[in-house]
Every structure is written in C-alpha cells, then in structure tokens.
C-alpha cells in the first residue's frame, strides 16, 4: 500500500510539474509577444492571422472581464446579464478622476497631466484601484436587492441593470443641471498611464507598454481567482452553485456569500474598464451596450463555466474574432472572389459557435474538473423507494431459499 501511495504521489507531482511548465511557457510567450509578433506575421498561411499588439491589448481587457464574470457565473452559479454596468462604471470613474471633465476644479496628485491642466488628475495607477473599489460598492448595492432571487428571475433583474446603466451614461449630461457623463460625447481625453514625465501614450512603443501592463493585470486577476477558488469562500460559492438549498442547510450564509461573488466580479470589471478608458483615451457610451454582457457570457460558456483556464482560452478566441479575426477572415474570403463580410454577422457567428459547443462539448473547451467528471460518468441517483423496494425483494428471496 505504501508503494502504491508513493507511486500515486509521484504521478500527481509529475502532472503538477508539467502543468506549471506549460503555464510558465505561456507566460513567457505572452511577455515576449511584442518582440516576436513581426516575425510571426512573416510566417506563411498563418502570418496574416496573427493579431497586432494593440489588438492584443483589447483582447486581454475582455479576457480579464470574462475572468471576473466567471467568479459570478462559474464559481457561484449566478446568471448575470448586466456585467457591462461594472465595465462602464470603471471607465467613467477614470473619466472623473483623470481628465479635465470637471473643469471647475483643479486638483493634481502624482498625475502625468500638464501642471496647468484643469480638472481632477490623479495618477492612473491609483485610479485603477479607485475604479475597482467604486465598482465593488456598486456591485454590493446592485447585489443586495437582487441576489435574493434565483435562476431566471435573477437573470431578468441583472438584465434590467445592464440596460439602466448605459442609459444613465448616455443621458447623464444634465442630472439636475449637473454634467456627470457628458452624454453621448463621452469623456475625453483621459490621462495615460505612466510615471512622472514618462507617459505611455507619448512613447514610440505605446502599444507594447499598454500590452505588458494588461498582461500584468490579467496575471494578477488570475492569481486572485486561483486563490479564491481554493479558499473557504470559493468552496462556499461552489456549494451554492451545486445545490443552494443544501448549502444553506449546511450553514453557508447565502446572501453574504453571493454578495461577495458579485462584489469581487465587479472589482475586476471596474479595473478593466478604467484601464481600457486610459488605453483609448476616453470613455464613450457606444462602448457600453448590452451586447457586451452577452459577449462576455459567451466567453465563459465557450471556455467552460467555472474553469479559469478555459475562460481565458474562450476569452482570447472570441476577443480575437471580435477585434480583427473576422475582418481578416472576410478579407481572405473576398480575395478568393466571394462577396461575404463576416463582420456584419458577428453575433450570429458567435451564436452558432455557442450552439455547436452545447451540442458537441457542453462543458466547454477546458471543462472544470467537477463538470468533466459529471459529463464522463453521469450522476446515478437511485430513488429511496427503489432502494427499499429492491431490499425487500432480496430479503424475501433469501427467505424462500
């Protein structure tokens, strides 16, 4: 027995070693990507499909939001159709604290903006944290009245909030005479990331600097989610996802645990929104429509709900198709003589992908361990009546013998 246990330990340690090696290799590839992207574009056949560095920034931002949504949908099992609200809140937080929007005020703190610039200008590094904290509070305020609901009712309410926030953003230029969001014009320009006189936006390698920052934020998000999944709170989320009634019977505080998932998911969405606003140098209402929430949910479903690595893969795949993949495919099709533009049918294409996944791989590209076991082995529950009935028949047969 000791020999078998030692052998099992060696197998587990070997598997863990291979996993860490793969993760380390992917991180290294991600770090050096801007340095090798030009060489990759020279490759035959696939070179034209390699995303540019600035496109990778947008892909990583959407993947970061998908990982945050996975905390709510994948870990806690709460269907959220209004995640775009946190994305918008984070972006406009950057507009309030790192631009000249409030021109009646002049306040600077460790900012990269010119000294004579009007408005509130706080270091964008601090604004990322402020945006995360603000959206966390928004998540709690939204979650407290809604998380008492379950299933479809929760989805409908979050859908409502997902529609309310973009409308507030579009029409927030005159709230009691106060200009909060500058309406349909948005808030621009927003300060760039940087330190002192070293401003990302003014550098020749601007895309690379934002890319490496985005990679760092994604890695930090992944690290937090890994630790959360293995924590007591993460186990409580999974218990609620599997059976909410049983979790409550075992002493899991449902409202508090659900609210934590909503708040933490909102934090990552807010940070991603603020970073994206700095990258684009503005927060515009057109960026925060309802389809974004559905798009992020598709990433989670494609990768595998509850599977962190699956969500990253699903986020990068759909993010690539959205940013430049479909456009590149369309150009190749048109070069072949066929008049077809896939970008006009992008959400239809995403829908076909999700339907195909539900038919052929319902647990996702990289399923979570529990879902993979359920799909492979099934859940064989025998009703209590059948057990007792079979037992009585067995006893009767043995008595006859």
C-alpha positions in Angstrom: 0.0 0.0 0.0 2.8 2.4 0.8 4.4 1.7 -2.6 1.1 2.4 -4.3 0.7 5.7 -2.4 4.2 6.7 -3.2 3.6 6.0 -6.9 0.4 8.0 -6.9 2.2 10.9 -5.3 4.9 10.7 -8.0 2.2 10.8 -10.7 0.5 13.8 -9.1 3.7 15.7 -8.7 4.7 14.9 -12.3 1.4 16.2 -13.6 1.7 19.3 -11.5 5.2 19.8 -12.8 4.0 19.6 -16.4 1.2 22.0 -15.6 3.5 24.6 -14.1 5.9 24.2 -17.1 3.1 24.8 -19.6 1.9 27.9 -17.6 5.4 29.2 -17.3 5.9 28.8 -21.1 2.7 30.6 -21.9 3.6 33.5 -19.6 7.0 33.7 -21.2 5.4 33.7 -24.6 3.0 36.4 -23.6 5.8 38.6 -22.2 7.9 38.4 -25.4 5.0 38.5 -27.8 5.6 42.2 -28.9 9.2 41.4 -29.7 8.3 38.4 -31.9 5.0 39.5 -33.5 6.7 40.9 -36.6 8.5 37.6 -37.1 5.3 35.7 -36.7 3.5 37.8 -39.3 6.1 36.7 -41.8 5.0 33.1 -41.5 3.2 31.6 -44.5 -0.5 30.9 -44.3 -1.0 31.9 -40.6 1.0 35.1 -40.6 -1.9 37.3 -41.7 -4.0 36.0 -38.8 -1.5 36.9 -36.1 -3.1 39.8 -34.0 -1.3 43.1 -33.7 0.0 44.2 -30.3 -2.7 46.9 -29.8 -5.4 44.3 -30.7 -3.9 42.0 -28.1 -4.4 44.8 -25.5 -8.2 44.8 -26.3 -8.3 41.0 -26.2 -6.7 40.9 -22.8 -9.0 43.5 -21.4 -12.1 41.5 -22.5 -10.5 38.3 -21.2 -9.9 40.0 -17.8 -13.6 40.9 -17.7 -14.6 37.4 -18.6 -12.5 36.0 -15.7 -14.3 38.5 -13.4 -17.6 37.3 -14.7 -16.6 33.7 -14.2 -16.4 34.4 -10.5 -20.2 35.2 -10.6 -21.4 32.8 -13.2 -18.8 30.0 -13.0 -18.0 29.8 -9.3 -21.2 31.0 -7.6 -23.6 29.9 -10.4 -25.4 33.2 -10.6 -26.6 34.2 -14.1 -25.5 37.8 -14.6 -26.7 39.6 -17.8 -25.6 43.1 -16.7 -21.9 42.9 -16.3 -21.4 45.7 -18.7 -22.6 48.0 -15.9 -19.3 47.5 -14.0 -17.3 47.9 -17.1 -19.0 51.3 -17.7 -18.7 52.4 -14.1 -14.9 51.7 -14.1 -14.4 53.6 -17.4 -16.3 56.7 -16.2 -14.5 56.6 -12.9 -11.3 57.1 -14.9 -13.1 59.9 -16.7 -14.0 61.7 -13.5 -10.6 61.4 -11.7 -8.2 61.5 -14.6 -9.4 64.1 -17.1 -10.5 67.7 -17.4 -14.2 66.8 -17.3 -14.8 68.8 -14.0 -13.1 71.9 -15.3 -14.4 74.0 -12.4 -11.9 72.1 -10.2 -8.1 71.9 -10.4 -6.6 69.1 -8.5 -3.4 67.1 -9.3 -1.9 64.1 -7.5 1.0 62.2 -9.0 -0.5 62.7 -12.4 1.1 62.6 -15.8 -1.1 65.5 -17.0 0.4 69.0 -17.5 0.6 71.1 -14.4 -1.7 73.8 -15.8 -4.4 71.3 -16.9 -7.8 71.9 -15.3 -9.9 69.2 -13.8 -9.1 66.3 -11.5 -5.9 64.5 -12.4 -4.9 61.6 -10.1 -2.3 59.0 -11.1 -4.0 56.5 -13.3 -2.4 53.7 -11.2 -4.4 54.9 -8.3 -7.5 55.5 -10.5 -7.4 51.8 -11.4 -7.7 51.0 -7.7 -10.4 53.7 -7.1 -12.4 52.3 -10.1 -12.2 48.8 -8.6 -13.3 49.9 -5.2 -16.1 52.1 -6.7 -17.5 49.2 -8.8 -17.2 46.9 -5.8 -19.6 49.3 -3.9 -21.8 49.4 -7.0 -21.8 45.6 -7.1 -22.9 45.4 -3.5 -25.6 48.0 -4.0 -26.9 46.2 -7.0 -26.5 42.7 -5.4 -28.3 43.3 -2.1 -31.8 43.8 -3.6 -31.3 41.3 -6.4 -29.4 38.3 -5.1 -32.4 37.1 -3.1 -33.8 35.9 -6.4 -32.8 32.8 -8.2 -32.4 31.5 -11.7 -34.4 33.3 -14.4 -35.6 36.0 -12.1 -32.1 36.9 -11.2 -31.1 37.0 -14.9 -34.0 39.3 -15.7 -33.1 41.8 -12.9 -29.5 41.9 -13.8 -30.6 42.4 -17.5 -32.5 45.4 -16.2 -29.5 46.9 -14.5 -27.4 46.2 -17.6 -29.8 48.3 -19.6 -30.2 51.1 -17.0 -26.5 51.9 -16.6 -25.9 52.6 -20.4 -29.0 54.8 -20.5 -27.7 56.8 -17.5 -24.3 57.1 -19.2 -25.9 58.4 -22.4 -28.3 60.8 -20.7 -26.1 61.9 -17.7 -25.1 65.2 -19.1 -27.8 67.1 -17.2 -28.8 65.5 -13.9 -30.3 68.3 -12.1 -28.2 70.7 -14.1 -25.0 68.7 -13.3 -22.9 67.2 -16.1 -21.9 63.7 -14.9 -21.0 61.8 -18.1 -21.0 64.4 -20.9 -23.8 62.5 -22.6 -23.3 60.9 -26.0 -20.0 62.7 -26.5 -18.3 60.8 -23.6 -15.4 62.0 -21.6 -12.1 62.6 -23.5 -9.2 62.8 -23.3 -8.4 60.7 -20.2 -4.9 60.7 -18.8 -2.5 58.0 -19.8 -0.7 55.5 -17.5 2.8 56.4 -16.7 5.2 57.7 -14.1 6.2 61.4 -13.9 7.2 62.6 -17.3 7.2 59.1 -18.7 3.8 58.9 -20.3 2.8 55.7 -22.1 0.8 57.5 -24.7 3.7 59.7 -25.9 6.2 56.9 -26.3 7.0 55.3 -29.6 6.3 51.8 -28.1 3.0 52.9 -26.7 1.2 49.6 -27.7 3.9 47.5 -26.1 3.7 49.4 -22.8 0.0 49.1 -22.5 0.2 45.4 -23.6 2.7 44.5 -20.8 0.5 46.4 -18.3 -2.6 44.5 -19.5 -0.7 41.2 -19.2 0.3 42.1 -15.6 -3.3 43.0 -14.7 -4.6 39.7 -16.2 -2.0 37.7 -14.3 -3.0 39.4 -11.1 -6.6 38.7 -11.8 -5.9 35.0 -12.4 -3.8 34.7 -9.3 -6.6 36.2 -7.2 -9.2 33.9 -8.8 -7.0 30.8 -8.2 -6.6 31.7 -4.5 -10.3 32.5 -4.2 -11.3 29.2 -5.8 -9.3 27.2 -3.2 -10.3 29.3 -0.3 -13.2 28.8 2.1 -15.2 31.4 0.3 -14.6 29.7 -3.0 -15.8 26.4 -1.6 -18.9 28.1 -0.4 -19.5 29.6 -3.9 -19.2 26.1 -5.4 -21.6 24.7 -2.8 -24.2 27.3 -3.7 -23.7 26.6 -7.4 -24.2 22.9 -7.0 -27.2 23.0 -4.6 -28.3 26.2 -2.9 -30.7 24.5 -0.6 -28.2 22.0 0.6 -25.6 24.8 1.1 -28.0 26.8 3.2 -28.8 23.6 5.3 -25.0 23.2 5.9 -24.7 26.7 7.3 -23.5 28.7 4.3 -24.8 32.3 4.5 -26.3 32.6 1.1 -26.8 36.4 0.8 -23.3 37.3 2.2 -21.6 34.7 0.0 -23.5 35.7 -3.1 -22.8 39.3 -2.5 -19.1 38.6 -2.2 -19.0 37.0 -5.6 -20.9 39.9 -7.1 -18.6 42.4 -5.5 -15.3 40.7 -6.4 -16.5 40.2 -10.0 -17.4 43.9 -10.2 -14.0 44.8 -8.9 -12.2 43.2 -11.8 -14.7 44.6 -14.3 -14.1 48.1 -12.9 -10.4 47.8 -13.2 -10.6 46.6 -16.7 -13.0 49.4 -17.7 -10.6 52.1 -16.2 -7.6 50.6 -18.0 -9.5 50.4 -21.3 -10.5 54.0 -20.9 -6.9 55.1 -20.4 -5.8 53.0 -23.4 -8.5 54.5 -25.6 -8.0 58.0 -24.0 -11.8 58.2 -23.5 -15.0 56.8 -22.1 -17.7 56.7 -24.7 -21.3 55.4 -24.4 -21.1 53.4 -27.6 -18.6 51.1 -25.8 -21.1 50.0 -23.2 -24.1 48.4 -24.8 -25.9 45.3 -23.6 -24.3 43.0 -26.2 -21.0 43.3 -24.3 -22.6 41.4 -21.4 -23.8 38.7 -23.7 -20.4 38.6 -25.4 -18.6 38.1 -22.1 -21.0 35.4 -21.1 -20.3 33.6 -24.4 -16.6 33.7 -23.5 -17.3 32.0 -20.2 -19.6 29.4 -21.8 -17.1 28.7 -24.6 -14.2 28.1 -22.3 -16.1 26.3 -19.6 -18.1 27.7 -16.7 -16.0 27.6 -13.6 -12.8 26.7 -15.5 -10.3 29.6 -15.1 -8.0 28.4 -17.9 -11.0 27.6 -20.1 -12.4 31.1 -19.7 -9.0 32.6 -20.6 -8.9 30.5 -23.8 -12.5 31.3 -24.6 -11.9 35.0 -24.0 -8.9 35.1 -26.2 -10.6 33.3 -29.0 -13.8 35.4 -29.1 -11.8 38.5 -28.4 -9.6 37.8 -31.4 -12.6 37.2 -33.6 -14.2 40.4 -32.4 -11.2 42.7 -32.7 -9.7 41.6 -36.0 -10.2 37.9 -36.7 -13.5 38.2 -38.5 -12.2 41.2 -40.5 -9.1 39.2 -41.6 -11.2 36.2 -42.5 -13.5 38.4 -44.5 -10.7 39.9 -46.4 -9.3 36.5 -47.3 -12.8 35.4 -48.5 -13.2 38.4 -50.6 -9.7 37.9 -52.1 -11.0 34.5 -53.2 -13.8 36.1 -55.1 -16.7 35.6 -52.7 -18.6 38.7 -51.6 -19.2 37.9 -47.9 -18.3 40.1 -44.9 -18.4 38.1 -41.6 -18.3 41.3 -39.5 -21.9 42.0 -40.5 -23.0 38.7 -38.9 -20.6 38.6 -35.9 -23.1 37.9 -33.2 -24.8 35.4 -35.4 -21.5 33.7 -35.8 -20.9 33.7 -32.0 -24.3 32.2 -31.6 -23.5 29.4 -34.0 -20.3 28.7 -32.0 -22.2 28.5 -28.7 -24.9 26.2 -30.2 -22.2 24.0 -31.6 -20.5 23.9 -28.2 -23.7 23.0 -26.4 -24.2 20.1 -28.9 -20.7 18.7 -29.1 -18.8 19.9 -25.9 -21.3 21.3 -23.4 -18.8 21.6 -20.6 -16.6 23.9 -22.6 -13.2 23.8 -24.3 -11.4 23.2 -21.0 -14.1 21.9 -18.6 -13.9 22.4 -14.9 -12.9 19.2 -13.1 -16.3 18.6 -11.5 -18.2 19.2 -14.7 -15.8 16.9 -16.6 -16.5 14.1 -14.2 -20.2 14.6 -14.4 -20.2 14.6 -18.2 -18.0 11.5 -18.3 -19.6 9.4 -15.6 -23.1 11.0 -15.2 -25.0 11.3 -11.9 -26.6 8.0 -11.0 -29.1 8.7 -8.2 -31.3 5.9 -7.1 -34.7 6.9 -5.6 -35.1 5.9 -2.0 -38.3 3.9 -2.9 -36.4 1.8 -5.4 -33.6 1.0 -2.8 -36.1 -0.1 -0.2 -38.2 -2.0 -2.7 -35.2 -3.9 -4.0 -34.0 -4.6 -0.5 -37.4 -6.1 0.5 -37.4 -8.3 -2.6 -33.9 -9.5 -1.8 -34.8 -10.3 1.8 -37.9 -12.2 0.6 -35.9 -14.2 -2.0 -33.3 -15.1 0.6 -36.1 -16.3 3.0 -37.5 -18.5 0.3 -34.2 -20.1 -0.2 
